[in-house]
Amino acid sequence: MKCLIALALIGFSTLAAADELKVAQQLEVEHYTYATDLDIAKVISVSPAADVCDVVPAQMTYEDHQGQRHILEYRVMGNGCSNG
């Protein structure tokens, strides 16, 4: 019986992860400008900066105060620079 419950929970968590991926694929990427009015209540994820010495795009997935998810693309300096 415990094994059956565990399998059911695994199935539900797999469905939830697939549903979250589906939602992320449906969101339109918003491009940040200095005039962008941000309403960030909760950060879901932030993409890592590339390992190059250049300005590169990064993305942040977040929820606003109404619970709506957004993907914001902005520019960051890569992690590949050295000061030596």
C-alpha positions, 0 to 999 in steps of 0.5 A: 500500500505504501509503495502504491502511495509513493508511486502516486505521489511521484506521478503527481510531482512529475505532472506538476513539473511538466505543467510548470514547464508548459507554462514557462514555454507559453510565456512571452519573454519581456525585454528590460529597458530603464522604463520597464515598470517592474512588479516582482513579488517572488523570483522563481529562477535566474539564468546563470551568466555565460562564462565569457568576458562580454555583455550577455543576455540573462533571464529571470522568471518571476511572479508579480503581486497578482500571481502572474508569471513573467520572463524578463530578459536583461543584459549582464556582464559575463563571468569570463573576465579576469583582472590580471 
